[in-house]
Each structure stands twice: as structure tokens, then as C-alpha cells.
């Protein structure tokens, strides 16, 4: 039986995308490698997600889209999966944290704290600034990467990115 795994790098090249796109966010407890190696692309994880944040991405592999909401780490996606994609024995669901871009309204001098208000773990704090509104900082050690802060941001400045394999204590900006 031929190998029907998709090589994302080759697929991008054939589509004319010469720059490497950031790796998609996979469902919790599922690494990119496990998804590409074991996923049968059945969509059971997306159907089981009560938040509706998992959808078929490039090549039919599951990806998380925080534009629809946040991950509650309920494990429904892992329970529904018929393949050995998920590893519930992992200590944390994933190694990701929120990042706030310079297009953030607060960083441009406009009063806004919608990301902090939406954060269930209190990982986003605002530091008082001189002569202007407070500026946001993300405590990567407290951030679960759930994405609750992404969709409420009116500037679209909040994204969830890889925290480099493990949680650190430095702020992600």
C-alpha cells in the first residue's frame, strides 16, 4: 500500500508558497508529527469538539481555529479519535502561549483590555505606562494556550504560537 501521508513543505512549494508557513495548531494532546503519521482524516475529532474549534485543514488534517472560541481541554477529540493520534499521558495538552502583536490597541495608546478580561488563567497582565494606557504582557508560565483571548481582541492582535517545547517564565510579546 503506498504511503498517502502529505508532506506540508512539498505541498506548499507546489502551491507557490515559497516561505514556510507557521505550523498549524493541532488539537490538544496531539503533536504535529503524530497527526501527520497516524491521523486517518476521518473528522471524528472535529465532530466531537463541543467548542467547534477543530476543523479539517490542509490535506484534511485537524487544525484548531481560535476564531470560533477557546479550547476547554475536555478531551472529547481524543476520545472520539479511532487512530493513535492523541497522547493523554502528556503532562500538558500542548506547549503554546498567546502572543500579542504591536497592532494591539493598548500598545498603540488606545485603552483596551479585552484579552485580559477573557483570559481564564489570568496570564495576561497590564503594566502601567507613562502618559498612556497600560500595556499587555503574557506570562507564558501561566498561559495554557487555550485561545480564549484570541477572538475577543478587536484589533486581531492576539495569536497562539508555539512556546518552544516547554513553558517558560519569560513574557511572550
C-alpha positions as CSV (number, residue, x, y, z in Angstrom):
1,X,0.0,0.0,0.0
2,X,1.5,3.4,-1.0
3,X,2.3,6.0,1.7
4,X,-0.5,8.6,1.5
5,X,1.0,10.9,4.1
6,X,1.2,14.5,3.0
7,X,4.4,16.4,3.1
8,X,3.4,20.0,4.1
9,X,6.6,21.5,2.8
10,X,6.3,20.0,-0.6
11,X,2.6,20.8,-0.7
12,X,3.4,24.5,0.0
13,X,6.1,24.6,-2.7
14,X,3.7,23.1,-5.3
15,X,1.1,25.7,-4.3
16,X,3.6,28.5,-4.9
17,X,4.1,29.4,-1.2
18,X,7.9,29.7,-1.1
19,X,8.0,30.9,2.6
20,X,7.4,28.3,5.2
21,X,4.1,29.0,6.9
22,X,3.9,28.6,10.6
23,X,2.9,25.1,11.7
24,X,-0.8,24.8,12.2
25,X,-2.1,24.4,15.7
26,X,-3.2,20.8,16.2
27,X,-5.8,19.6,18.7
28,X,-4.6,19.3,22.4
29,X,-2.5,16.2,23.3
30,X,-1.7,15.7,19.6
31,X,1.7,16.8,18.2
32,X,2.1,17.7,14.6
33,X,4.2,14.6,14.0
34,X,1.6,12.3,15.5
35,X,-1.1,13.9,13.4
36,X,0.8,13.6,10.2
37,X,1.9,10.0,11.0
38,X,-1.3,8.5,12.4
39,X,-4.3,10.6,11.5
40,X,-6.8,8.9,9.1
41,X,-8.5,12.3,8.4
42,X,-12.0,11.0,9.4
43,X,-13.1,14.2,11.1
44,X,-14.2,12.5,14.3
45,X,-12.2,14.9,16.5
46,X,-13.9,17.9,14.8
47,X,-17.3,16.4,15.2
48,X,-16.7,15.7,18.9
49,X,-15.4,19.2,19.8
50,X,-18.1,20.9,21.8
51,X,-16.4,24.3,21.2
52,X,-16.3,23.9,17.4
53,X,-12.7,25.0,17.1
54,X,-11.3,21.9,15.3
55,X,-11.7,21.7,11.5
56,X,-10.1,19.9,8.6
57,X,-7.1,21.9,7.5
58,X,-4.5,21.5,4.7
59,X,-4.7,17.9,3.5
60,X,-7.7,17.1,5.7
61,X,-5.6,17.0,8.9
62,X,-7.2,18.6,12.0
63,X,-6.3,22.1,12.9
64,X,-7.5,24.4,15.7
65,X,-9.1,27.7,14.9
66,X,-9.5,30.0,17.9
67,X,-11.7,32.4,15.9
68,X,-14.6,30.3,16.9
69,X,-13.8,30.1,20.6
70,X,-11.4,28.6,23.1
71,X,-10.2,25.1,24.0
72,X,-11.5,23.8,27.3
73,X,-9.3,20.7,27.2
74,X,-12.3,18.5,27.7
75,X,-10.7,15.6,25.8
76,X,-13.7,14.9,23.6
77,X,-11.5,15.0,20.5
78,X,-9.1,12.4,21.9
79,X,-11.9,10.1,23.0
80,X,-13.6,10.2,19.5
81,X,-10.4,9.5,17.6
82,X,-10.1,6.0,16.2
83,X,-6.3,6.3,15.5
84,X,-3.3,6.6,17.9
85,X,-3.1,10.4,17.4
86,X,-3.6,11.6,20.9
87,X,-1.4,11.1,23.9
88,X,-3.4,11.8,27.1
89,X,-0.4,10.8,29.2
90,X,1.3,14.1,28.3
91,X,1.7,16.4,31.3
92,X,0.2,19.4,29.4
93,X,-2.1,19.4,26.4
94,X,0.3,21.4,24.3
95,X,3.2,23.8,24.5
96,X,1.7,27.0,23.2
97,X,1.1,30.5,24.6
98,X,-0.6,33.7,23.5
99,X,1.3,36.3,21.7
100,X,0.2,39.9,21.4
101,X,1.4,41.8,18.3
102,X,2.3,45.5,18.1
103,X,-1.0,46.1,16.4
104,X,-2.7,45.8,19.8
105,X,-4.8,48.8,20.6
106,X,-3.3,49.2,24.1
107,X,0.2,49.2,22.6
108,X,-0.9,51.9,20.2
109,X,-2.2,54.1,23.1
110,X,-5.9,53.1,22.9
111,X,-7.5,51.9,26.1
112,X,-8.4,48.2,25.7
113,X,-8.1,45.2,28.0
114,X,-10.4,42.7,26.3
115,X,-7.7,39.9,26.2
116,X,-7.1,40.2,29.9
117,X,-10.8,40.1,30.6
118,X,-11.2,36.9,28.5
119,X,-8.2,35.0,30.0
120,X,-9.4,32.3,32.4
121,X,-6.0,31.8,34.0
122,X,-5.0,35.5,34.5
123,X,-1.9,35.0,32.3
124,X,-2.4,38.4,30.6
125,X,-1.4,41.4,32.8
126,X,-1.3,45.1,32.0
127,X,1.7,47.2,33.1
128,X,1.0,50.9,33.9
129,X,2.6,53.0,31.2
130,X,3.8,56.6,31.5
131,X,1.5,59.1,29.9
132,X,-0.7,56.5,28.2
133,X,-2.8,53.3,28.8
134,X,-1.4,50.2,30.3
135,X,0.4,47.7,28.0
136,X,-0.3,43.9,27.9
137,X,2.2,41.2,28.8
138,X,1.7,37.5,28.6
139,X,3.1,35.3,31.4
140,X,4.0,32.2,29.4
141,X,4.2,30.1,32.6
142,X,0.6,30.8,33.4
143,X,-0.8,30.7,29.8
144,X,-2.4,27.4,28.8
145,X,-2.7,28.4,25.1
146,X,-6.4,27.9,25.3
147,X,-7.1,30.7,22.9
148,X,-9.8,32.4,24.9
149,X,-8.1,35.8,24.3
150,X,-7.9,35.5,20.5
151,X,-11.5,36.1,19.3
152,X,-12.3,38.9,21.8
153,X,-9.4,41.1,20.5
154,X,-10.9,43.9,18.4
155,X,-7.6,44.5,16.7
156,X,-6.9,40.9,15.8
157,X,-3.5,41.3,17.5
158,X,-3.6,38.1,19.7
159,X,-2.5,34.8,18.3
160,X,-1.4,31.5,19.9
161,X,2.0,30.3,19.0
162,X,4.4,27.5,19.9
163,X,6.2,28.2,23.2
164,X,9.2,26.2,22.1
165,X,8.5,22.8,23.6
166,X,8.0,23.8,27.2
167,X,6.6,26.6,29.3
168,X,8.9,29.3,30.4
169,X,8.8,32.1,32.9
170,X,9.5,34.9,30.5
171,X,6.8,37.0,29.0
172,X,5.7,36.3,25.4
173,X,5.1,39.5,23.5
